[in-house]
Amino acid sequence: MRWNNAAEMTLPPQPRLAPVPFAEWDEETRATLLSHLRRPERYLSGAPDTPPMPVVLELFAHHVPLSETFLSFTDVMAGDQSRLEPRIRELAILRVAWRTGSGYEWNQHHRMGGDEGLTDAQLGAVPQGPTSSVWNATERTVLTAADEMIDQFTVSDETWAALASSFEPAPVFELLFVIGGYLCLAAVLNSIGLQGDISEAS
C-alpha cells in the first residue's frame, strides 16, 4: 500500500482499543447503536447465517453518547435529508479513505460506491485522483476538494468557484462535511488500529 502523503504511515499490528463484543452490550447500547443499522434484525435473528456485528459499532460501544451523536451526523448525509447526490458522496469518501490509508472506510465504501453508480473504471481510478481521464469536470472538482482539504485544511479559491458552479450552496456545504467527517473517522480508526486491507481496485 502506498499513501499519497508526505510520510509513510504504519498502523499498529493489533488494535489498541479492543471492540466491545455485541454479547456484552447492555440494552441501552443495543437500542442506540442498532438503530443506526439499515437492517438491525439481521444481527438479532440467531440464525446460523447471522452476520457478525460490524466491528466499528463494537468500537463505538465504548462511548455511546459520543457515538450516537457521530452516527446521527453521518445518517443525515446518507439519508433522506441529504442534499448531495449519493454517487458524489461516495466518491468523496473513497478519496478520503485512499489518501488516509483507512482500509475499513475503503472496503465499506468501495462496495457502497458501486451500489450508488460508480463504475468499475471509476472505482479503479480513485487512487489516481483527479488526474484520471475517467472523471468529468464535476467529479474532478470533488476529488480536488478532498485532496485540498486533506493537504491544506481548506479548498482553494479556484476549487470553490468550480464547486459553486456545479452545486447549489447546500450540497457544497454538505460535501465539505462529508470530506471533513470521514477524514475525522479515518484518523480515529487508524489511530485505534482498526485493520482493513486496502489495495488499488482493478
SVG drawing of the C-alpha trace seen along z (x, -y; Angstrom):
<svg xmlns="http://www.w3.org/2000/svg" viewBox="-36 -32 44 54">
<polyline fill="none" stroke="black" stroke-width="0.4" points="0.0,0.0 1.3,-3.5 -0.3,-6.6 -0.2,-9.8 1.0,-11.7 4.4,-13.2 5.2,-10.4 4.6,-6.7 2.2,-5.6 2.3,-2.4 -0.8,-1.1 -0.3,0.8 -0.2,4.6 -3.1,5.1 -6.0,2.8 -5.0,0.5 -8.6,0.5 -10.5,3.8 -14.0,3.8 -16.8,4.4 -18.4,7.7 -22.1,7.4 -22.9,10.1 -21.7,7.7 -23.8,4.8 -26.5,3.6 -30.0,2.8 -29.4,-0.9 -26.3,-0.3 -28.2,2.2 -31.1,-0.1 -29.0,-3.1 -26.4,-1.6 -28.7,0.9 -31.0,-2.0 -28.2,-3.2 -28.2,0.1 -30.3,0.4 -31.5,3.9 -30.8,4.5 -33.0,7.6 -30.3,9.4 -28.0,9.3 -30.6,10.5 -32.1,13.5 -29.8,16.1 -29.8,18.0 -26.7,19.9 -26.1,17.3 -26.4,14.3 -23.7,11.8 -21.2,10.6 -21.8,7.2 -19.8,4.6 -16.6,4.1 -16.8,0.3 -20.1,0.4 -18.4,2.6 -15.7,-0.1 -18.4,-2.8 -19.9,-0.9 -17.1,-2.3 -18.7,-5.7 -22.4,-5.5 -23.3,-9.2 -20.5,-10.4 -21.1,-7.6 -24.8,-8.4 -24.0,-11.9 -21.5,-11.0 -23.7,-8.3 -26.7,-10.7 -24.4,-13.2 -23.4,-10.5 -27.1,-9.4 -28.1,-12.9 -25.5,-12.7 -26.7,-9.2 -30.5,-9.6 -33.5,-11.5 -32.2,-14.8 -29.1,-14.7 -28.7,-17.3 -25.8,-15.7 -26.0,-13.0 -25.1,-9.7 -22.6,-8.8 -20.8,-12.1 -20.8,-11.4 -19.3,-8.0 -16.6,-9.3 -15.5,-11.9 -15.4,-9.3 -13.4,-6.9 -10.8,-9.5 -10.5,-10.3 -10.2,-6.6 -7.5,-6.1 -5.5,-9.1 -5.6,-8.3 -5.0,-4.6 -8.2,-3.7 -8.8,-0.1 -12.1,0.1 -13.5,-3.0 -12.2,-1.9 -13.7,1.6 -17.1,0.4 -17.4,-2.5 -15.9,-0.7 -19.0,1.6 -21.3,-1.3 -19.9,-3.4 -20.6,-0.6 -24.1,-0.4 -24.6,-4.1 -23.5,-4.1 -19.7,-4.5 -18.4,-2.3 -15.6,0.3 -13.4,-2.1 -14.2,-5.0 -13.6,-2.8 -10.3,-1.8 -9.3,-5.4 -9.9,-6.7 -6.3,-6.1 -5.1,-8.2 -7.2,-11.1 -8.4,-14.0 -5.8,-13.4 -7.5,-10.3 -9.3,-10.7 -12.4,-8.8 -13.7,-11.8 -16.0,-14.6 -15.4,-18.2 -17.6,-17.9 -16.1,-14.7 -12.6,-16.0 -13.6,-19.1 -14.9,-16.8 -11.7,-14.8 -9.6,-18.0 -11.6,-19.4 -11.0,-16.2 -7.2,-16.4 -7.0,-20.1 -8.9,-19.6 -6.5,-16.8 -3.4,-18.6 -4.3,-22.2 -7.3,-22.0 -9.2,-24.2 -10.2,-24.4 -8.6,-26.9 -10.5,-29.8 -10.3,-28.1 -11.8,-24.9 -14.5,-26.8 -15.5,-28.5 -15.8,-25.2 -17.9,-23.7 -20.2,-26.7 -20.7,-26.4 -21.6,-22.7 -23.7,-22.6 -26.2,-24.7 -25.0,-26.0 -26.5,-23.2 -24.7,-20.4 -21.4,-22.3 -21.8,-22.7 -22.7,-19.0 -19.7,-17.9 -17.3,-19.8 -18.8,-18.0 -18.6,-14.6 -14.9,-15.1 -14.2,-16.5 -16.3,-14.0 -14.8,-11.0 -11.3,-12.4 -12.1,-12.5 -13.3,-9.0 -10.3,-7.7 -8.0,-9.3 -9.8,-7.8 -9.9,-4.3 -6.3,-4.4 -5.2,-5.6 -7.2,-2.8 -5.6,-0.3 -8.7,1.0 -7.2,3.1 -8.5,3.5 -6.8,4.4 -6.6,1.5 -5.5,2.1 -5.8,0.4 -9.0,1.5 -8.7,3.1"/>
</svg>
